Amino acid sequence: MRCAAKLLFCLLLLPLPSRADTLAVVAAGSLESAFSDLLRRFPAGPDQLAPTVFGPSGLMRERIAGGLAADLFASADMAQPRALALGHPERLVINFTRNSLCAVARGAIGLTPANMLERLLDPSVRLATSTPGADPGGDYAWAMFARAEAVKPGAKAALEAKALMLVGGGDKTPPLVPGKGAMEGVFLADKADVMLGYCSGAPPLLAAVPGLVSVALPPELAVGAVYGMVLLNGKTATLRLAAFVMSETGQAVLRAHGFDAVGLGSAETAPPPLVVGRDGAAARLLDAARLGGLAAMTQTVALEHGGEATWRGPSLWDVLADAGAVDAKKPAEAVRLVVRVTGADGYVAAFALGEVSPEFAGKPLELALERDGKALALPRLVVPGEKRAGRSVRDVVRIEVQ
């Protein structure tokens, strides 16, 4: 086991924080959805977590320096955490995720990666950004303008001159539409045609405002965002949360919210093997090749709002049998055992083994390896015939018979 893995394991084994060890978290506004989800899953009682404060990273760093209570600060850049760690060698700074800059635009202007710079320089196209200095989102936009200069001389000055800093400035940039998100308000109030922002924030924005599209920046203009957190003290709760954020579960949550999971390896690495086990026996590791070699079933099932999809993969029973977690010669076991299926984000669904066993209900539970002919990064449990898809676990990493 690597030293880093040992450290994370030991930190997560530390006792849960007491009431006196309340955890105060401050984070970038772009992390609100992801960190709210992380803290819901973090093993601590609600009375042990102070209300999380979200806002532009530069302004949040200033508030912390001015006395805002904080144990851990998660920023949309590395500069703000490093500034808080300056002169405090005991404060650890950790790169915990990455993001990218995208352009969200009204579909009518016809923005594409190929014509990106031309359209942004068009005087008739209104361009909005966040506020440099106060919010790293604005700094990343200005970095993109600098890259544009290498493509077209004069582009940097022209883009900086026309950019409308409509969000991320705190009191200087109040919401344009009360009750709506900052970027949502930019378009609802018709203040811009294009907004440069984080790719992770594009899906909810497109869902909230009809007629918008998200366009990736072309390689020559692409700018990545590196997110850092600083541990402002050595409290047990602070160390446990940092370990949780960097754990497999924490990184999977960040990935689910559109961020790059730096703690899960590169996209080119082989997916981790599926862990299948039974209480009292050694677990088996089934890699993609082993799972792909099992007899496959194909089902067309609607699990999400996007409608029906065709799923292909082995039955859950065959996976359990291949790993030696069930014994077909002992059908009576099925009436007293339970199967727990766990996703990479820590989500768990439980089934009576009798639901799965061919000797009893024999429901067609499937561990799908493909969706509509395309391989899945991690298996998906498909449970047909249910009113809700709550037991159709995504990104399955562990199956246990108990």
C-alpha positions in Angstrom: 0.0 0.0 0.0 1.4 3.4 -1.0 2.2 5.9 1.8 -0.5 8.3 0.5 -3.1 5.5 0.6 -2.0 4.6 4.1 -2.4 8.2 5.3 -5.9 8.5 3.9 -6.9 5.2 5.4 -5.5 6.2 8.8 -7.2 9.6 8.7 -10.5 8.1 7.9 -10.2 5.7 10.9 -9.8 8.7 13.3 -12.7 9.0 15.6 -15.7 11.1 14.5 -15.5 14.7 15.7 -17.2 15.6 19.0 -19.6 18.5 19.3 -16.8 20.7 20.4 -14.9 19.9 17.2 -17.5 21.5 14.8 -16.2 21.8 11.3 -16.4 25.1 9.4 -16.0 25.0 5.6 -15.6 27.9 3.2 -15.7 27.1 -0.5 -15.8 28.7 -4.0 -19.2 29.4 -5.4 -18.6 27.0 -8.3 -18.3 24.2 -5.7 -21.6 24.8 -4.0 -23.4 21.8 -5.6 -20.5 19.4 -5.3 -19.4 20.3 -1.8 -23.0 20.3 -0.5 -23.2 16.7 -1.8 -19.8 15.8 -0.3 -20.8 17.2 3.1 -24.1 15.3 3.1 -22.1 12.1 2.6 -19.3 12.9 5.0 -19.5 10.7 8.1 -20.4 13.4 10.7 -23.6 14.5 12.3 -25.4 17.6 11.1 -24.7 19.2 14.5 -21.0 18.8 13.9 -21.0 20.9 10.6 -21.3 24.6 10.7 -23.3 26.1 7.7 -21.0 26.2 4.7 -20.1 29.6 3.3 -19.8 29.8 -0.5 -18.6 32.7 -2.6 -16.0 34.1 -5.0 -12.6 32.6 -3.9 -10.7 35.8 -3.8 -13.3 37.5 -1.6 -13.6 34.4 0.6 -9.9 34.4 1.1 -10.0 38.1 2.2 -12.9 37.3 4.6 -10.9 34.4 6.2 -7.8 36.6 6.5 -10.1 39.1 8.2 -11.4 36.7 10.8 -14.1 34.5 9.2 -14.2 31.2 11.0 -12.9 28.4 8.8 -11.2 25.1 9.2 -10.9 24.2 5.5 -11.1 26.5 2.5 -11.7 25.0 -1.0 -10.8 27.5 -3.7 -11.3 27.5 -7.5 -7.5 28.2 -7.8 -4.3 27.5 -6.0 -3.3 31.1 -5.4 -5.9 31.8 -2.7 -5.0 28.7 -0.6 -1.3 29.4 -1.0 -1.8 33.0 0.2 -3.5 31.7 3.4 -0.7 29.2 3.9 2.0 31.9 3.5 3.9 32.1 6.8 2.1 29.1 8.2 4.1 26.0 7.2 1.6 23.8 9.2 -1.2 24.7 6.8 -1.3 22.1 4.0 -2.4 23.1 0.5 -3.8 20.3 -1.7 -4.8 20.2 -5.4 -8.1 18.2 -5.1 -9.8 18.6 -8.5 -9.7 20.4 -11.8 -12.2 22.2 -14.1 -12.2 23.8 -17.5 -13.4 27.0 -19.0 -16.4 26.9 -21.4 -18.5 29.4 -23.3 -22.2 29.4 -22.7 -24.0 31.2 -25.5 -27.3 31.9 -27.0 -27.9 29.4 -29.8 -28.9 32.1 -32.2 -25.3 33.5 -32.5 -24.0 30.2 -34.0 -21.0 29.9 -31.7 -18.7 26.9 -32.4 -15.1 26.1 -31.4 -14.0 26.9 -35.0 -15.4 30.4 -35.0 -15.0 31.1 -31.3 -12.5 34.0 -31.5 -14.1 35.6 -34.5 -17.5 35.7 -32.8 -16.2 36.9 -29.5 -14.4 39.8 -31.2 -17.6 40.7 -33.1 -18.7 44.1 -31.7 -22.3 43.0 -31.9 -21.7 40.0 -29.5 -22.0 40.9 -25.9 -19.4 39.0 -23.8 -19.8 38.5 -20.0 -17.2 37.2 -17.5 -16.7 36.9 -13.8 -14.6 39.5 -12.0 -10.8 39.1 -12.1 -9.1 39.3 -8.7 -12.2 38.7 -6.7 -13.0 35.4 -8.5 -10.6 33.0 -10.3 -13.3 32.5 -12.9 -12.5 36.1 -14.1 -8.8 35.4 -13.9 -9.2 32.3 -16.1 -11.2 34.4 -18.6 -8.3 36.9 -18.8 -5.9 34.0 -19.3 -8.0 32.9 -22.2 -7.8 36.5 -23.6 -4.0 36.3 -23.3 -4.0 33.1 -25.3 -6.1 34.8 -28.0 -3.3 37.3 -28.5 -1.1 34.6 -29.8 -3.7 33.7 -32.4 -4.7 37.2 -33.4 -2.6 40.2 -32.4 -4.7 42.8 -30.7 -7.3 40.3 -29.5 -6.3 40.5 -25.8 -6.9 44.2 -25.6 -10.1 44.1 -27.6 -11.6 41.3 -25.4 -10.6 42.9 -22.2 -12.1 46.2 -23.3 -15.5 44.6 -24.2 -15.8 42.0 -21.4 -18.7 42.8 -19.1 -17.8 41.7 -15.5 -21.3 40.9 -14.4 -20.7 38.2 -11.7 -18.2 37.3 -9.0 -17.6 40.7 -7.6 -19.5 40.4 -4.4 -21.5 43.6 -3.6 -20.2 45.2 -6.8 -22.1 42.6 -8.9 -25.4 41.9 -7.2 -27.8 39.3 -8.7 -29.3 40.6 -11.9 -32.5 38.6 -11.3 -33.5 38.2 -7.6 -33.9 34.6 -6.6 -31.9 33.3 -9.6 -28.3 32.1 -9.9 -25.7 34.7 -11.0 -25.0 33.3 -14.4 -28.6 32.5 -14.9 -29.5 36.1 -14.3 -27.1 37.3 -16.9 -29.1 35.7 -19.6 -32.6 36.1 -18.1 -31.9 39.8 -17.8 -30.6 39.9 -21.4 -27.2 41.4 -20.4 -25.0 39.2 -22.6 -24.9 36.8 -25.6 -21.9 34.8 -24.4 -20.7 34.0 -20.9 -17.3 32.5 -20.1 -17.5 30.2 -17.1 -16.7 26.8 -15.7 -17.7 23.8 -17.7 -19.0 22.1 -14.5 -21.7 24.8 -14.2 -23.0 24.6 -17.8 -25.5 21.7 -17.5 -27.7 23.4 -14.8 -27.5 26.7 -16.6 -28.7 25.2 -19.9 -31.5 23.4 -18.0 -32.6 26.7 -16.4 -32.5 29.0 -19.5 -33.9 27.7 -22.8 -32.0 28.4 -26.0 -28.5 28.3 -24.5 -25.6 26.0 -25.7 -22.3 25.1 -24.1 -19.3 25.3 -26.4 -15.8 24.0 -25.6 -12.9 26.3 -26.2 -10.7 25.4 -29.1 -7.3 24.0 -28.2 -5.5 27.2 -28.9 -7.7 29.1 -26.4 -8.4 26.3 -23.9 -7.8 27.2 -20.2 -7.9 24.7 -17.4 -8.8 25.6 -13.8 -6.8 24.0 -10.9 -8.7 23.8 -7.6 -6.9 23.8 -4.2 -7.9 23.5 -0.6 -6.0 24.6 2.4 -6.3 23.0 5.8 -6.2 25.9 8.2 -5.6 23.8 11.3 -4.9 20.2 12.4 -8.3 19.4 14.0 -9.4 15.9 13.6 -12.5 17.0 11.7 -10.4 19.0 9.2 -8.1 16.1 8.5 -11.0 13.7 8.1 -12.7 15.9 5.6 -9.6 16.4 3.5 -9.1 12.7 3.5 -12.7 12.2 2.4 -12.5 14.7 -0.4 -9.4 12.8 -1.8 -10.9 9.4 -1.2 -12.4 7.3 -4.0 -15.9 8.2 -2.8 -15.1 12.0 -2.6 -13.5 12.1 -6.0 -16.4 10.2 -7.6 -18.8 12.8 -6.1 -16.7 15.6 -7.7 -16.7 13.8 -11.0 -20.5 13.4 -10.8 -20.8 17.1 -10.6 -18.7 17.8 -13.7 -15.2 18.1 -12.2 -12.1 16.2 -13.0 -11.3 13.5 -10.4 -7.6 13.9 -9.9 -7.6 11.2 -7.2 -9.0 8.5 -9.5 -6.1 8.4 -12.0 -6.2 9.5 -15.7 -9.1 8.6 -18.0 -6.7 6.3 -20.0 -6.1 3.9 -17.1 -8.0 0.7 -16.9 -11.1 0.8 -14.8 -10.7 -0.7 -11.3 -11.8 -4.4 -10.9 -15.1 -5.1 -9.4 -14.9 -6.4 -5.8 -17.3 -9.2 -5.1 -17.4 -11.0 -1.8 -19.3 -12.8 0.9 -19.1 -12.4 4.7 -16.5 -14.8 6.1 -14.7 -15.5 2.8 -12.0 -13.8 0.7 -13.3 -11.3 -1.8 -12.7 -11.8 -5.6 -11.6 -9.2 -8.0 -13.4 -9.4 -11.4 -11.8 -7.2 -14.1 -13.5 -6.0 -17.3 -12.3 -9.0 -19.3 -13.6 -11.5 -16.7 -17.0 -9.8 -16.6 -17.1 -9.5 -20.4 -16.6 -13.2 -20.7 -19.8 -14.1 -18.8 -23.0 -14.8 -20.7 -24.6 -11.5 -21.5 -28.3 -10.5 -21.4 -29.8 -7.5 -23.3 -32.7 -5.4 -21.9 -34.3 -2.2 -23.0 -35.1 -0.3 -19.8 -35.9 3.3 -18.9 -33.8 4.3 -15.8 -33.5 8.0 -16.3 -35.4 11.0 -17.7 -33.6 10.6 -21.0 -35.9 7.6 -21.9 -35.3 4.0 -22.7 -31.8 2.6 -23.2 -30.5 -0.8 -24.2 -28.3 -2.4 -21.6 -26.0 -5.4 -22.1 -24.1 -7.4 -19.5 -24.2 -10.5 -17.3 -26.9 -11.2 -14.8 -26.2 -10.2 -11.2 -26.6 -13.9 -10.2 -24.0 -15.1 -12.7 -21.5 -12.4 -11.4 -22.1 -13.6 -7.8 -21.7 -17.3 -8.9 -18.5 -16.6 -10.9 -17.0 -14.9 -7.8 -18.1 -17.8 -5.6 -20.3 -15.6 -3.5 -23.3 -17.9 -3.9 -23.7 -21.6 -4.1 -26.3 -22.8 -6.6 -26.3 -26.2 -4.8 -27.7 -24.5 -1.7 -30.8 -22.7 -2.8 -32.2 -22.4 0.7 -29.5 -19.9 1.5 -31.3 -17.4 -0.7 -34.1 -16.9 1.8 -31.8 -15.5 4.5 -29.0 -13.7 2.7 -28.8 -10.1 1.5 -26.9 -8.6 -1.5 -25.5 -5.1 -1.0 -24.4 -3.2 -4.2 -22.2 -0.2 -3.7 -21.4 2.6 -6.2 -18.2 4.6 -6.5 -19.9 7.6 -4.8 -20.8 5.4 -1.7 -24.4 4.9 -2.7 -25.8 1.5 -1.6 -28.8 -0.6 -2.6 -29.8 -3.8 -0.9 -31.7 -6.9 -2.3 -32.9 -10.1 -0.8 -30.8 -12.8 -2.4 -34.1 -14.6 -3.2 -34.9 -11.7 -5.6 -31.9 -12.6 -7.6 -31.8 -16.4 -7.3 -33.2 -18.4 -10.3 -34.6 -20.8 -7.7 -36.9 -18.1 -6.3 -38.0 -14.8 -7.8 -35.2 -14.9 -10.4 -35.7 -11.2 -11.3 -33.6 -10.2 -14.4 -31.1 -8.0 -12.4 -28.3 -7.2 -14.7 -24.8 -5.8 -14.3 -24.7 -3.8 -17.5 -21.3 -3.2 -19.2 -22.7 -1.4 -22.2 -25.4 1.2 -22.8 -26.8 1.5 -26.3 -23.7 -0.3 -27.7 -21.2 1.9 -25.9 -19.0 0.5 -23.1 -19.6 2.0 -19.7 -16.6 3.2 -17.7 -17.9 1.2 -14.7 -20.8 -1.3 -14.5 -24.4 -0.2 -13.9 -26.8 -2.3 -12.1 -30.1 -2.5 -14.0 -33.2 -3.3 -12.1 -36.2 -3.5 -14.5 -39.8 -3.1 -13.5 -39.4 -0.6 -10.6 -41.4 2.6 -10.4 -38.2 4.5 -9.5 -34.6 3.7 -10.5 -33.3 4.2 -7.0 -31.8 0.6 -6.8 -30.2 0.8 -10.2 -26.8 1.7 -8.8 -24.4 3.7 -11.1 -20.6 3.0 -11.3 -20.7 -0.3 -9.3 -17.4 -1.0 -7.5 -18.4 -3.5 -4.8 -21.0 -6.3 -4.3 -21.3 -8.2 -1.0 -23.4 -11.1 0.1 -24.2 -11.0 3.8 
